[in-house]
């Protein structure tokens, strides 16, 4: 048999699942933002690799990268 709650502010007065659903919603929200941040970071890497692949040999020499290194970096998949 359960307890009888007389205080309207107590956890007994709240509907079932209210406490847990708030925690679950915040976890989902945080996970959603982490996924968005991961996607943004990967897109930035992808764009920088595209820009690297479009540089001339002289421009690569200016930044201290060989053409071979630039090709290898540009060929990497976005998740690396």
N, C-alpha and C positions, 0 to 999 in steps of 0.2 A: 504494500500500500504506500502511496506517495505522501509527501508532506503537504500541508495546507499553507499556502502563502497568504499572509495578511498585509504585507507591504507591497504597494503598487510599483515600487521602484526595483523590486527584486527580480532575479533572473526567472523566477517562476511565473511572473506576470507576462513575460515576453512570449510571443509565439515560438513554437518549435522551429529550430533551424536559423533563427535570426542571428545568433552569435556566430555560428559557424559559416553562414553564408557571407557575412561581411569579410571574414578572413579569407575565404575562397575567392571572393571577388577581388580583393586586394592582391592576392597572389596572381590571379589571371591578368590584372591590370599591369602589374610589375613585369610579368612574363611578356606581355604584349609590347611594352616599351623596350625590353631587352631585345626582342626579335627585331623591332624597328631599328634600334641602334646598330644591331649586327648587319642588317640589310644596308643601312647607310654606309657603314664602314666598308663593306664589301664593294659597294658601288663606287666609292671613292678610290679604292684600290684598282678596280677595273678601269676607271677613267684615267688614272695616273699611268697605268701600264699601256693603255692606248696612246697616250701622249708620249710616253717613252719610246714606243715603237715608231713614232713619226719623226723623231729627231734625226738630224743629219749626223754624219760621222764627226764633223767639226764641233757641233753642239754637244755631242756625247763626250768628246775629248775635253771640252770646257768644264764639264761636271765630273770628269774623272771616271767615266764608265767606258769600257770597250764595247764595240758593236756586238761582239759575241755575248757579253754579259747582258746587254740590253735586250737582245733577241731571246735569251734564256728567260729573263724576267718577264718579258711581254708574253711569252708562251705559257706561263703558269696559269692554271685555272683560278677562277675568282675565289674559291674557298681556301686557297693557300696563301 
